[in-house]
């Protein structure tokens, strides 16, 4: 606690400034005070300015209590805590604060009795007379005027006996923290960034550091493991690490063609099955895996909805039993070409899996079993059923559609059964299926979209026409290699309800079909995308009609796209002229539409007796209508192998928008084919025709930038006489 300094405020008749703190003899102590900073330095400067001797040389008093206008001056207020209280207690404080005393007067702080408000007394600070007590050179700021932080409680006002030292402590400056962008990023954002990388790129990034290796093998990145694109490049150890790092996060596991895991299944198969227990889609097509690993994996994954085991010899009926018991949510099952599976294993799956919608069982024995066919009839949830290359019979097909002993309608003599939900039905290469069995599909599969009955040699027009007339949603129809199929089926197809929906038609190797039926199909099916009619009797007329129908689909300024795919190789009646017609249609540039004109007729009459005069004005349109540039769709043609290279090059140029180059190629190819045919003719002028053929071949194989239209010896590509040689000899001669 500092010693108390007794100060006294006395009036002085002379104009003197308040004395600075000093000893009684007026000498300044030798010890210099420490250098002040901040608020203390400001307060010391204010006190020094109020006591400066330079004010006297300027003709004004150093420190007066009142100004001439009887108002208080700030310099009269002492900045010491002891001298502050008397100043607020006198009459001058009322003038300084607008006649309001900020603090009540105390007995020790009141002014002298003879002091009045109107007098102009001077106030000075009188120190103690003791020479041993050193007075402070700086005065602390009043306690109630010291700044405090908002919300912090103000301490009590110190008593007069206490001297409070205000030490201001500034916060120490901390060095700027370095920014680690990748290290400070949340783990969720890092995982989201890695989701944009391919599996090959993620594996490469794992070699950067240990932290990156941990992030790259985080299970959240491997919810889908699809090795269809890199199964030949990835080693077995890395593939096992990917699968195990995903663990419970893996939902889609496609190991198609991963034969390198043959030894890993026996050593790590149990660990993979224990870690990956939430798989939904599982594919092992083309893999080499033992029977035990398959069974253990099926038992550990009850959430499986898609299973693809096609082509695996290790899959047996015991695997079908495990699937029936452990996978109640199964929707798609593909066991095509599994030689050790028959109808007994499929029977259990069909009865147990109530949500089964897609069953693919090509080359599976036992489809002629009536009990299995009845189970398929009772399980009316299948939308896709593939039974190609099986022993399916007419009776089994009827049981599958009608059931056993159905009730017949009296008027139509048709079975009264619920409609089947089939959308895609594949019966190709089922030699035992005839018209009797295929007729059962009529009126019972209204949702059918795809039907494949190729290479069923016993089928005729009768059953096929009945089916296509009762399936309004049919879009894909496969009728390949049906020797008894005639043009009547195509004519019925062009007028059937499904004609507006038909997109794909395959009638290859149906040698009885010709232009009579195909022209009707081209006219009646506007949404055709693919037509395969190789080894048929169609001719150039079908190609011309197809070109016309595709060209009518419109034009646009965008680059063209393939709108129809035609397959006409090995068609004896298709010539190069029909192929050239298709090429010309693909590169056709439509003419600009002429702008509409406005006709204005004005009738003028000059007099009562004169006849009226009529004037007609034709005003052209202000802005011509824009004309399209490219065809919206073109035809992709597959024809005779000797012409296929030219056709492919022409199609490539059209697709990239280079119609001028495509037209030049078409023109050169036409000249070459014409000259070649003429060269093969016999009779007079054979040598000239052969020369023209050679010249046409040279022009066809020449560079497009070569504009020379004349060949060797001046023979024109389009024919003409041989020109006479001109010598460069003397002009006189």
C-alpha positions in Angstrom: 0.0 0.0 0.0 1.5 3.3 -1.0 1.9 6.2 1.5 -0.9 8.7 1.6 -0.1 12.1 0.2 -2.1 14.9 1.9 -3.0 17.5 -0.6 -4.8 20.7 0.0 -6.6 23.0 -2.4 -6.2 26.7 -1.4 -7.1 29.8 -3.3 -4.2 31.9 -4.5 -4.4 35.5 -5.6 -1.8 35.1 -8.2 -2.1 33.4 -11.5 0.1 30.3 -11.1 -0.3 26.9 -12.6 -0.7 23.8 -10.5 2.7 22.7 -9.4 3.9 19.3 -10.5 4.6 16.8 -7.7 8.0 17.5 -6.2 9.8 17.6 -2.9 9.5 20.4 -0.4 12.7 22.1 -1.6 11.6 22.0 -5.2 14.2 19.6 -6.5 13.4 16.7 -8.7 14.5 13.3 -7.6 17.5 11.8 -9.4 15.8 8.5 -10.0 14.0 8.7 -13.3 10.7 6.9 -13.4 10.2 4.0 -15.9 9.0 4.8 -19.4 5.3 4.7 -19.6 3.1 3.2 -22.3 -0.4 3.3 -23.4 -3.0 5.1 -21.2 -0.4 6.1 -18.6 1.6 7.9 -21.2 -1.5 9.8 -22.4 -2.4 10.9 -18.9 1.2 12.1 -18.3 1.1 14.1 -21.5 -2.1 15.8 -20.5 -0.8 16.8 -17.1 2.5 18.1 -18.7 0.5 20.2 -21.2 -1.6 21.8 -18.5 1.6 22.8 -16.5 3.7 23.9 -19.5 5.6 27.3 -18.9 5.2 28.1 -22.6 1.7 29.1 -22.0 2.8 32.2 -20.1 4.9 33.5 -23.0 1.9 33.4 -25.2 0.0 35.9 -23.0 -2.3 33.5 -21.2 -2.3 32.0 -17.8 -0.9 28.6 -17.2 -3.9 27.1 -15.4 -6.9 29.0 -14.4 -9.9 27.7 -12.5 -12.4 29.5 -14.7 -12.5 31.1 -18.0 -13.7 34.6 -18.8 -17.1 33.3 -19.7 -17.3 31.8 -16.1 -17.0 28.2 -17.3 -14.8 25.6 -15.9 -11.6 24.5 -17.7 -10.4 21.0 -18.0 -6.9 22.0 -17.0 -8.0 23.0 -13.6 -8.9 19.5 -12.6 -6.1 17.6 -11.0 -5.5 14.1 -12.3 -4.6 12.7 -8.9 -7.1 10.7 -7.0 -6.7 12.8 -3.9 -7.3 16.1 -5.6 -10.1 14.9 -7.8 -12.8 14.8 -5.1 -12.6 18.4 -4.0 -12.8 19.6 -7.5 -16.1 17.8 -8.0 -17.5 19.2 -4.8 -17.1 22.9 -5.5 -19.4 25.2 -7.4 -17.5 24.9 -10.6 -18.6 21.3 -11.1 -22.1 22.4 -11.6 -21.1 24.6 -14.5 -18.9 21.8 -15.9 -21.7 19.3 -15.9 -24.7 21.6 -16.5 -25.6 22.3 -12.9 -25.6 18.6 -12.1 -23.2 17.3 -9.6 -21.9 13.9 -10.6 -21.0 13.0 -7.1 -22.4 14.2 -3.8 -20.3 16.6 -1.8 -18.6 15.2 1.3 -17.6 17.1 4.4 -13.9 16.8 3.6 -14.3 17.8 0.0 -16.4 20.9 0.3 -15.0 24.3 -0.7 -14.2 27.2 1.5 -17.0 29.2 3.0 -16.1 32.3 1.3 -15.9 30.8 -2.1 -18.9 31.6 -4.4 -19.9 30.6 -7.8 -19.2 34.0 -9.4 -15.6 34.4 -8.1 -12.7 33.6 -10.3 -10.4 31.7 -8.0 -7.4 29.8 -9.1 -6.8 26.3 -7.9 -3.4 24.8 -7.4 -2.1 21.6 -5.8 -0.1 22.1 -2.6 2.2 19.1 -1.7 3.3 18.0 1.6 6.2 19.6 3.4 7.9 16.4 4.3 11.2 16.1 2.3 11.5 12.4 2.8 8.3 11.4 1.1 8.5 11.4 -2.7 5.4 12.2 -4.6 4.4 10.3 -7.7 5.1 12.0 -10.9 2.0 10.6 -12.6 -1.5 10.6 -11.4 -3.7 7.5 -11.8 -7.0 7.8 -13.5 -10.1 8.0 -11.3 -11.4 4.5 -10.6 -15.0 5.1 -11.7 -13.7 6.4 -15.1 -11.5 3.5 -15.8 -12.6 1.4 -18.8 -13.9 -2.1 -18.0 -14.8 -5.0 -20.3 -18.5 -5.4 -21.1 -20.2 -7.8 -18.8 -17.5 -7.8 -16.1 -18.5 -6.5 -12.7 -16.9 -3.2 -11.6 -14.9 -3.4 -8.4 -15.7 -1.2 -5.4 -14.4 2.3 -5.4 -11.2 2.4 -3.3 -11.1 4.5 -0.2 -9.2 7.8 0.1 -6.5 6.0 2.1 -5.7 3.6 -0.8 -3.7 4.3 -3.9 -4.6 2.0 -6.8 -2.0 1.4 -9.4 -3.4 0.6 -12.8 -1.1 -1.8 -14.7 -2.3 -2.4 -18.2 -1.2 -5.8 -19.6 -1.5 -6.3 -23.4 -2.0 -9.7 -24.8 1.1 -11.4 -26.1 1.2 -11.7 -29.9 1.0 -15.3 -31.1 2.7 -16.5 -34.3 0.4 -17.0 -37.3 -0.7 -20.6 -37.6 0.2 -22.4 -40.8 -2.7 -23.6 -42.9 -2.8 -27.3 -43.7 -5.6 -27.4 -46.3 -5.7 -31.2 -46.7 -4.9 -32.0 -43.1 -7.5 -29.7 -41.6 -10.2 -30.9 -44.0 -12.9 -33.1 -42.4 -12.8 -36.8 -43.2 -16.2 -36.7 -44.8 -15.0 -34.2 -47.5 -11.9 -36.3 -48.2 -14.1 -39.3 -48.8 -16.4 -37.4 -51.0 -13.5 -36.2 -53.1 -12.1 -39.7 -53.5 -15.5 -40.8 -54.8 -14.9 -38.9 -58.0 -11.8 -41.1 -58.8 -11.9 -44.4 -60.6 -10.8 -47.6 -58.8 -7.5 -47.6 -60.7 -6.7 -44.0 -59.6 -7.6 -44.7 -56.0 -5.2 -47.7 -55.9 -2.4 -45.4 -57.4 -3.1 -42.7 -54.7 -2.7 -45.3 -52.0 1.1 -45.3 -52.6 1.5 -41.6 -51.6 1.8 -42.0 -47.9 0.5 -44.0 -45.0 -2.4 -41.6 -44.3 -3.4 -41.7 -48.0 -3.2 -45.5 -47.9 -5.6 -45.5 -45.0 -8.0 -43.1 -46.8 -7.8 -45.0 -50.1 -8.7 -48.3 -48.4 -11.5 -46.8 -46.4 -14.6 -48.9 -46.6 -16.9 -46.0 -47.6 -15.0 -45.8 -50.9 -15.7 -49.4 -51.8 -19.4 -49.7 -51.5 -19.4 -50.9 -55.1 -16.6 -53.2 -56.4 -17.0 -53.7 -60.1 -14.0 -55.3 -61.8 -15.5 -55.5 -65.3 -13.1 -52.9 -66.6 -9.9 -53.8 -64.9 -10.2 -57.5 -63.9 -7.3 -58.5 -66.2 -4.9 -55.9 -64.7 -5.5 -56.1 -61.0 -3.5 -58.7 -59.0 -5.2 -61.1 -56.7 -3.7 -59.6 -53.5 -4.8 -56.1 -54.2 -8.3 -57.3 -55.2 -8.6 -59.2 -51.9 -7.5 -56.1 -50.0 -10.1 -54.0 -51.8 -12.9 -56.5 -50.9 -11.8 -56.9 -47.3 -11.3 -53.1 -46.7 -14.8 -52.5 -47.9 -16.1 -55.1 -45.5 -19.7 -54.3 -44.4 -19.8 -51.3 -46.7 -19.8 -53.4 -49.9 -23.2 -53.7 -51.5 -22.3 -54.4 -55.1 -19.7 -57.1 -55.7 -19.0 -57.9 -59.4 -16.1 -60.3 -59.8 -16.9 -61.3 -63.4 -13.9 -62.9 -65.1 -11.6 -62.7 -62.1 -9.9 -66.1 -62.6 -6.9 -64.9 -60.5 -8.9 -65.5 -57.3 -9.0 -69.2 -57.8 -6.5 -69.9 -55.1 -7.6 -67.0 -52.9 -11.1 -68.4 -52.4 -9.7 -71.5 -50.7 -7.4 -69.4 -48.3 -9.3 -66.1 -47.9 -12.8 -67.1 -48.9 -14.1 -67.5 -45.3 -12.6 -64.2 -44.2 -14.2 -62.4 -47.2 -17.6 -63.9 -46.4 -17.3 -62.9 -42.7 -16.4 -59.3 -43.6 -18.8 -58.8 -46.5 -22.2 -59.5 -45.0 -24.3 -56.8 -46.5 -23.9 -57.6 -50.2 -27.0 -57.0 -52.3 -25.8 -57.6 -55.9 -23.4 -60.5 -56.4 -21.9 -61.7 -59.7 -19.3 -64.6 -60.2 -19.8 -65.1 -63.9 -16.8 -66.7 -65.4 -14.9 -67.1 -62.1 -13.2 -70.2 -60.7 -14.5 -70.8 -57.2 -15.0 -73.9 -55.2 -18.3 -75.2 -54.0 -17.7 -74.6 -50.3 -16.9 -70.9 -50.7 -20.1 -70.3 -52.7 -22.2 -72.0 -50.0 -20.5 -70.1 -47.2 -20.9 -66.8 -48.9 -24.6 -67.4 -49.6 -25.2 -68.2 -45.9 -23.5 -65.0 -44.8 -25.5 -62.7 -47.0 -29.2 -62.9 -46.5 -29.8 -59.5 -48.2 -28.9 -60.7 -51.7 -31.3 -59.5 -54.4 -29.2 -60.2 -57.5 -27.2 -63.4 -58.0 -25.3 -64.2 -61.3 -23.7 -67.6 -61.3 -23.8 -68.3 -65.0 -21.2 -70.7 -66.4 -20.0 -72.1 -63.0 -19.6 -75.8 -62.9 -19.3 -75.7 -59.1 -22.9 -74.6 -58.7 -25.2 -77.5 -57.9 -28.7 -78.1 -56.5 -27.3 -77.8 -53.0 -26.4 -74.1 -53.8 -30.0 -73.6 -55.0 -31.3 -75.1 -51.7 -29.1 -72.6 -49.7 -30.4 -69.7 -51.8 -34.0 -70.8 -51.2 -33.4 -70.9 -47.4 -31.1 -67.9 -46.9 -32.1 -65.3 -49.6 -35.8 -64.5 -49.2 -35.4 -61.1 -50.9 -34.0 -62.5 -54.1 -35.3 -60.8 -57.3 -32.9 -61.9 -60.1 -31.2 -65.3 -60.5 -29.0 -66.2 -63.5 -27.8 -69.8 -63.6 -27.5 -70.2 -67.4 -25.1 -72.9 -68.5 -24.7 -74.4 -65.1 -24.6 -78.0 -66.1 -25.0 -79.4 -62.5 -28.4 -77.6 -61.9 -31.7 -79.0 -63.0 -35.4 -78.4 -62.3 -35.3 -79.8 -58.8 -33.1 -77.0 -57.5 -35.0 -74.3 -59.4 -38.3 -75.7 -58.0 -37.1 -74.9 -54.5 -36.0 -71.4 -55.4 -39.3 -70.6 -57.2 -41.4 -71.8 -54.2 -39.3 -70.0 -51.5 -38.4 -66.7 -53.2 -41.7 -64.8 -53.4 -40.1 -61.6 -54.9 -38.4 -63.4 -57.8 -38.9 -61.4 -61.0 -36.1 -62.4 -63.3 -35.1 -66.1 -63.9 -32.5 -66.9 -66.5 -32.0 -70.6 -67.0 -30.6 -71.3 -70.5 -29.5 -74.9 -71.1 -31.1 -76.2 -67.8 -32.6 -79.6 -67.9 -36.1 -80.4 -66.6 -38.4 -77.7 -68.1 -40.6 -80.4 -69.4 -41.6 -81.4 -65.8 -45.3 -80.5 -65.2 -44.8 -80.0 -61.5 -42.1 -77.3 -62.1 -44.3 -75.7 -64.8 -47.2 -75.6 -62.3 -44.9 -74.0 -59.7 -44.1 -71.2 -62.2 -47.8 -70.8 -62.9 -48.6 -70.4 -59.2 -45.7 -68.0 -58.7 -47.1 -65.3 -61.0 -44.4 -62.7 -60.3 -41.9 -63.4 -63.0 -41.4 -60.6 -65.5 -38.4 -62.1 -67.4 -38.1 -65.8 -68.1 -35.3 -67.2 -70.3 -35.7 -70.8 -71.3 -33.5 -70.9 -74.4 -32.0 -74.2 -75.5 -34.0 -76.3 -73.0 -36.3 -79.3 -73.3 -39.5 -77.2 -73.0 -42.5 -78.9 -74.5 -46.0 -77.7 -75.6 -47.7 -79.2 -72.6 -45.3 -77.6 -70.1 -45.7 -74.2 -71.8 -49.5 -74.5 -71.6 -49.3 -75.5 -67.9 -47.0 -72.5 -67.3 -49.6 -70.1 -68.9 -53.0 -71.8 -68.2 -52.3 -74.1 -65.3 -54.0 -77.5 -65.0 -57.6 -78.0 -66.1 -58.6 -74.3 -66.3 -62.2 -73.1 -66.7 -63.0 -72.3 -70.4 -65.0 -69.4 -71.6 -68.2 -70.5 -73.3 -68.1 -67.8 -76.0 -64.4 -67.6 -76.9 -63.3 -71.1 -75.7 -60.3 -69.5 -74.0 -59.1 -70.4 -70.5 -60.2 -68.0 -67.7 -57.0 -67.4 -65.8 -55.2 -64.4 -64.4 -53.0 -62.6 -66.9 -49.3 -63.4 -66.8 -46.9 -60.7 -65.9 -44.2 -61.7 -68.4 -42.5 -58.8 -70.1 -39.6 -60.7 -71.8 -39.9 -64.3 -72.9 -37.1 -66.1 -74.6 -37.9 -69.5 -76.2 -35.3 -69.6 -79.0 -33.9 -73.0 -79.9 -36.6 -74.9 -78.2 -37.2 -77.5 -80.9 -40.2 -79.1 -79.1 -42.3 -76.0 -79.1 -44.9 -75.9 -81.9 -47.9 -73.7 -82.9 -50.1 -75.6 -80.3 -47.9 -74.4 -77.4 -47.2 -70.9 -78.7 -50.9 -70.2 -79.2 -51.4 -70.3 -75.4 -49.6 -67.0 -75.1 -52.3 -65.2 -77.1 -54.6 -63.1 -74.8 -52.7 -64.1 -71.7 -49.5 -62.0 -71.9 -50.8 -58.4 -72.4 -47.6 -56.8 -70.9 -45.2 -58.7 -73.2 -42.5 -56.4 -74.6 -39.9 -58.9 -76.0 -40.5 -62.3 -77.6 -37.7 -64.5 -79.0 -38.8 -67.6 -80.9 -35.8 -67.9 -83.2 -34.8 -71.3 -84.6 -38.1 -72.9 -83.5 -38.5 -74.7 -86.8 -42.0 -76.0 -86.2 -43.6 -72.5 -85.9 -45.7 -71.0 -88.7 -47.6 -67.8 -89.4 -50.8 -69.0 -87.6 -49.4 -68.9 -84.0 -47.2 -65.9 -84.5 -50.0 -63.8 -85.9 -52.2 -64.7 -82.9 -49.5 -63.5 -80.5 -48.6 -60.2 -82.2 -52.3 -59.2 -82.5 -52.8 -59.6 -78.7 -49.6 -57.9 -77.4 -49.9 -54.2 -77.9 -46.7 -53.4 -76.0 -44.4 -55.6 -78.1 -41.2 -53.8 -79.1 -38.7 -56.6 -79.7 -39.5 -59.5 -82.0 -37.0 -62.2 -82.9 -38.2 -64.5 -85.8 -34.8 -65.7 -87.1 -34.5 -68.9 -89.1 -38.2 -69.8 -89.4 -38.4 -71.5 -92.7 -42.3 -71.6 -92.8 -42.6 -67.8 -92.1 -44.2 -65.9 -95.0 -45.0 -62.3 -95.9 -48.4 -62.7 -94.3 -46.8 -62.4 -90.9 -45.1 -59.1 -91.9 -48.3 -57.7 -93.3 -50.2 -58.6 -90.1 -47.3 -57.0 -88.0 -47.6 -53.7 -89.9 -51.3 -53.5 -89.0 -51.1 -54.9 -85.5 -51.6 -52.7 -82.4 -47.9 -53.2 -81.6 -46.8 -51.6 -84.9 -46.4 -48.2 -83.3 -44.2 -49.6 -80.5 -42.0 -51.9 -82.6 -38.3 -51.0 -82.5 -36.4 -54.2 -83.2 -37.2 -56.9 -85.8 -35.1 -59.9 -86.8 -36.2 -62.0 -89.8 -32.8 -63.2 -90.9 -32.6 -66.5 -92.8 -36.4 -66.4 -93.5 -35.9 -67.1 -97.2 -39.6 -66.7 -98.0 -39.7 -63.0 -97.1 -39.5 -60.4 -99.8 -40.2 -56.7 -100.5 -44.0 -57.4 -100.3 -43.9 -57.7 -96.6 -40.9 -55.6 -95.7 -42.3 -52.5 -97.5 -45.4 -52.7 -95.4 -43.3 -53.0 -92.2 -41.2 -49.9 -93.2 -44.4 -47.9 -93.7 -46.4 -49.1 -90.7 -43.7 -49.1 -88.0 -42.4 -45.5 -87.6 -40.2 -46.2 -84.5 -38.0 -49.0 -86.0 -34.4 -48.8 -84.8 -33.0 -52.1 -85.9 -34.0 -54.5 -88.8 -32.0 -57.6 -89.5 -33.0 -59.2 -92.8 -29.9 -60.9 -94.1 -30.3 -64.0 -96.3 -33.8 -62.9 -97.4 -35.3 -61.9 -100.8 -35.5 -58.2 -100.1 -34.1 -55.8 -102.8 -33.1 -52.2 -103.3 -36.8 -51.1 -102.9 -36.7 -51.9 -99.2 -33.5 -49.9 -98.8 -35.0 -46.9 -100.7 -38.2 -47.0 -98.6 -36.2 -47.2 -95.4 -34.1 -44.2 -96.5 -37.2 -42.2 -97.2 -38.8 -43.0 -93.9 -35.7 -42.1 -91.9 -35.3 -38.9 -93.8 -38.8 -37.9 -92.9 -38.0 -38.0 -89.2 -36.8 -34.4 -89.6 -33.7 -32.2 -89.8 -31.9 -30.1 -87.2 -28.8 -28.1 -86.8 -27.2 -30.7 -84.5 -25.0 -33.4 -85.8 -26.9 -36.5 -87.0 -27.3 -39.7 -85.0 -27.9 -43.3 -86.0 -31.6 -43.8 -86.1 -31.9 -47.2 -87.9 -29.6 -50.1 -88.3 -30.1 -52.3 -91.4 -28.4 -55.7 -91.9 -28.7 -56.8 -95.5 -25.6 -58.8 -96.2 -25.9 -62.0 -98.3 -29.1 -60.6 -99.9 -28.8 -61.5 -103.6 -31.3 -58.9 -104.7 -29.5 -56.0 -103.0 -27.1 -54.2 -105.4 -24.7 -51.3 -105.1 -27.3 -49.0 -106.4 -29.5 -49.6 -103.4 -26.5 -49.1 -101.1 -25.7 -45.8 -102.9 -29.2 -44.7 -102.4 -28.8 -45.1 -98.6 -25.5 -43.2 -98.7 -27.0 -40.4 -100.6 -29.9 -40.2 -98.2 -27.6 -40.0 -95.2 -25.6 -37.1 -96.7 -28.6 -35.3 -98.2 -28.5 -31.5 -97.8 -32.0 -30.1 -97.8 -32.7 -27.1 -99.9 -33.3 -23.8 -98.2 -37.0 -23.0 -97.9 -38.0 -19.9 -99.7 -39.4 -17.1 -97.6 -43.1 -16.5 -97.9 -44.1 -13.4 -100.0 -47.0 -11.0 -99.2 -49.3 -10.0 -102.1 -51.0 -6.6 -101.7 -53.7 -5.5 -104.2 -54.5 -1.7 -104.4 -57.5 -0.4 -106.5 -57.5 3.3 -107.5 -60.3 5.3 -109.2 -59.5 8.7 -110.7 -63.0 9.9 -111.7 -66.6 9.0 -111.7 -66.7 7.9 -115.3 -63.2 6.3 -115.5 -62.7 2.6 -114.8 -60.8 1.7 -111.6 -57.1 0.8 -111.9 -55.8 -2.1 -109.9 -52.1 -2.4 -108.8 -50.6 -5.5 -107.3 -47.5 -5.3 -105.1 -45.5 -8.4 -104.0 -43.5 -7.8 -100.8 -40.9 -10.4 -99.8 -40.7 -11.6 -96.2 -38.4 -9.5 -94.1 -36.5 -12.4 -92.5 -36.1 -15.8 -94.3 -37.0 -18.8 -92.3 -34.0 -20.8 -91.1 -33.3 -24.0 -93.0 -32.0 -27.2 -91.2 -28.6 -28.4 -92.0 -28.3 -32.1 -91.0 -30.7 -35.0 -90.9 -31.7 -35.8 -87.4 -31.2 -39.6 -88.0 -29.3 -41.6 -90.5 -29.1 -45.3 -91.4 -26.2 -47.5 -90.3 -25.9 -50.2 -93.0 -24.3 -53.6 -92.9 -24.0 -55.0 -96.4 -21.7 -57.0 -98.7 -18.2 -57.2 -97.2 -16.6 -55.8 -100.4 -18.6 -52.5 -99.9 -18.5 -52.4 -96.1 -15.3 -50.3 -95.8 -16.7 -47.6 -98.1 -20.0 -47.6 -96.2 -18.3 -47.3 -92.8 -16.1 -44.4 -94.0 -19.1 -42.6 -95.4 -21.1 -43.1 -92.2 -18.2 -41.8 -90.2 -18.0 -38.6 -92.2 -21.7 -38.0 -91.9 -21.7 -38.4 -88.2 -19.0 -35.8 -87.8 -20.9 -33.4 -90.0 -18.6 -33.4 -93.1 -21.3 -33.8 -95.7 -19.3 -32.4 -98.5 -16.6 -35.0 -98.1 -19.2 -37.7 -97.7 -20.8 -36.6 -101.0 -17.5 -36.7 -102.8 -16.8 -40.2 -101.5 -20.3 -41.3 -102.6 -19.8 -39.8 -106.1 -16.4 -41.4 -106.6 -17.6 -44.8 -105.4 -20.6 -44.6 -107.8 -18.3 -43.8 -110.7 -16.0 -46.7 -109.8 -18.8 -49.2 -109.5 -20.3 -48.1 -112.8 -17.0 -48.3 -114.6 -16.3 -51.7 -113.1 -19.6 -53.1 -114.4 -19.0 -51.7 -117.8 -15.5 -53.2 -117.8 -17.0 -56.6 -117.2 -19.3 -56.4 -120.2 -18.3 -58.2 -123.4 -18.6 -56.9 -127.0 -17.2 -53.9 -128.9 -15.3 -51.3 -126.9 -14.1 -53.6 -124.2 -10.7 -52.1 -124.1 -12.1 -48.6 -123.7 -14.4 -49.8 -120.9 -11.5 -51.4 -119.1 -9.4 -48.2 -119.4 -12.3 -46.2 -117.9 -12.6 -48.8 -115.1 -8.9 -48.4 -114.3 -9.2 -44.6 -114.3 -12.2 -44.7 -112.1 -10.4 -46.9 -109.6 -7.4 -44.5 -109.6 -9.7 -41.6 -108.9 -11.5 -43.6 -106.2 -8.2 -44.4 -104.4 -6.7 -40.9 -105.0 -6.4 -38.2 -102.3 -9.4 -36.0 -101.9 -7.3 -32.9 -102.3 -6.3 -33.9 -105.8 -8.6 -32.0 -108.2 -7.2 -33.6 -111.3 -10.1 -35.2 -113.3 -7.9 -36.6 -116.0 -5.9 -39.7 -115.8 -3.2 -41.3 -117.9 -3.2 -40.4 -121.6 -5.9 -37.8 -121.1 -8.7 -40.2 -120.3 -11.5 -38.5 -118.4 -13.1 -40.2 -115.5 -16.5 -39.6 -117.0 -15.5 -40.7 -120.5 -14.3 -38.7 -123.5 -11.9 -38.9 -126.4 -8.2 -39.1 -126.1 -6.7 -35.7 -126.6 -4.0 -35.0 -129.2 -0.6 -34.3 -127.8 0.9 -30.9 -128.4 4.6 -30.4 -128.9 6.6 -27.5 -127.6 8.5 -27.0 -130.9 9.1 -24.0 -133.1 6.1 -21.7 -133.7 7.0 -21.3 -137.4 7.2 -25.0 -138.0 
